[in-house]
Amino acid sequence: MMVKLVNILIVIIATLSINSTDTYESIEANKALTEFYTSGYLIKYYDIKAFQILDNKCNVCHRRRNKRRIFTIENMNTYANDIYKQVFVKKRMPRGEKIKLSPNEYQELSIWISSTKNK
């Protein structure tokens, strides 16, 4: 009886150790994939947030006064450097008293501009 119990314990321990090795490798593989997809999601998220800001705060005026520079999701990354200069360096945009960027919107634009430099 004791020998059977020891044999069962050996089989259980061997099975657990094999599965734990497979599980560890699986976790490491999934972790790498998760990090890749997570970083891709963050970039995509800030692209969308930046476009919402550009469309709501910038395109309102650009549609009337500067039709050559209406921001779209397709072209906005090409204008990222110009937006940085006008909004953060020269502080010329947005113009007027009616349209202001909130601190959160400044931060989201800044993160988006930084992400375009990493692409």
C-alpha positions, 0 to 999 in steps of 0.5 A, spaced: 500 500 500 505 504 501 509 503 495 502 505 491 502 511 495 509 513 493 508 511 486 502 516 485 505 521 489 511 521 484 507 521 478 503 527 481 509 531 482 512 529 476 506 531 472 506 538 476 513 539 475 512 538 467 506 542 467 509 548 471 514 549 466 510 549 460 505 554 464 511 558 465 514 558 458 506 560 456 506 566 461 512 568 458 510 568 451 503 571 453 507 577 457 511 578 451 505 579 446 501 583 451 506 588 452 506 588 444 499 589 444 499 594 450 504 599 447 500 598 440 494 600 444 496 606 447 499 609 441 492 608 437 489 611 443 493 617 443 492 618 436 484 617 437 484 622 443 489 627 439 484 627 433 478 628 437 482 635 440 484 637 433 477 636 430 474 639 436 478 645 438 483 646 431 478 644 425 473 649 428 477 655 426 481 651 420 475 650 416 473 657 416 480 660 415 486 655 413 482 650 409 489 647 407 490 645 414 484 641 416 486 635 420 484 628 419 486 622 422 490 620 416 494 626 415 495 629 422 501 625 424 505 629 418 503 635 422 505 633 429 511 637 429 508 644 426 502 643 431 508 642 437 511 649 435 504 652 434 501 650 441 507 649 445 513 653 443 510 659 440 503 658 444 499 661 438 494 656 437 489 655 439 487 663 437 482 667 440 478 667 447 473 662 445 477 656 444 482 654 450 485 647 451 484 644 458 491 642 461 488 635 460 488 636 452 495 639 452 497 633 456 494 628 451 497 632 445 504 632 448 503 624 449 501 624 442 506 628 439 512 624 443 509 618 440 509 620 433 517 621 434 517 614 436 514 611 430 
